[in-house]
Amino acid sequence: VKLLDPQFKIVDFIQRTLDPPVFEAIHNAVVVLQEIGALTEDEHLTELGKKIGSLPVHPLTSKMLLFAILMNCLDPALTLACTSGYRDPFVLPILPDEKKRAKAAKLELASLYGGHSDQLALIAAFDCWKGAKAKGQEQKFCSQYFISPSVMNMLFGLRKQLQIELIQNGFIPEDVSNCSLNSKDPGILRAIILAGMYPMVGRLLPRLKNGQKAVVETASGAKVRLHPHSSNFSLSSSKCLTCPLLAYDEVTRGDGGIYIKNCTLVGPYPLLLLATEMVVAPANENEDEYDEESDTCMSDEDEKEPPTASVKQETLMSSPENSVSVVIDRWLRFEATALDVAQIYCLRERLFAAILFK
């Protein structure tokens, strides 16, 4: 809508269609575009939004592709972009023994890139299938790892089409040999996945002593379980060291509650670079007493700070070794030094400038 007529209100346009969605759905879609930096608060299209709107995929997927191109990690991003709009290639058997083998096979594939990720399992599955196809053994591979051959062949074609779109829009050169130099780096892969999932990030809560399954807390405060088919179903916060964060694609309702089916364990640093809002607060400040007006806000849109905030900022950042808290999107809190925060803030600016330059 905004590419065709920048002055037209999104809600007004969509509500004139033959079968418009409910207002809440339109509003939520606009909020997502604002959270990923595609729209301003008054619904003006940003430079990033123009790039995102030029691609025929979901805005979150478009943003993931742009980050992947910047990080020379295109090939895995193409796979994720195509699987997000098509069927899951993993086949769910009926027999109990085959179900166990299928789950073990998916975990084995995910482990090739560090494990604890349904998205990495998809990437590994396609990479291994492509290698098997080159040897004429794709049927054997699909049978061994419980993967649908027809879905993989469809993804193969969809990836080619999307790659052509990226070339035609000037995002990548015709020779893509240098666009995937970091496609095997687990850390970069997780950062790319997060770029495609944000703001859908949750915190894995500690398990209770009664053996309750893993529960994830979302930004809205909702408590969601991990689906039994997820590679992370048996994950516990104790395995995630100090930062049990999960990036997920969607929350679905099923028998017995709401679930996250596909998710990836991610670290805090990519989140600090991608978050919409980053706020610096005193290290010992209680989360429940967090006052957004008296802290230093490092959001994408700078606002004038009151004098008290300026004084507080100068105090917090006066020494590189000062211990401070970083609050992401007003709910996730991390501990860091003033020097770390300053460097992260500079990296945020350079990262978004580099994406716009691309």
Beta strands, then each sheet from edge to edge (+ up, - down):
strand 1: 201-205
strand 2: 215-217
strand 3: 223-226
strand 4: 245-248
strand 5: 251-254
strand 6: 257-260
strand 7: 263-266
strand 8: 278-282
strand 9: 296-297
strand 10: 323-328
strand 11: 332-337
sheet 1: 5+ 6- 3- 2+ 1- 4+ 7-
sheet 2: 9+ 8- 10+ 11-
end
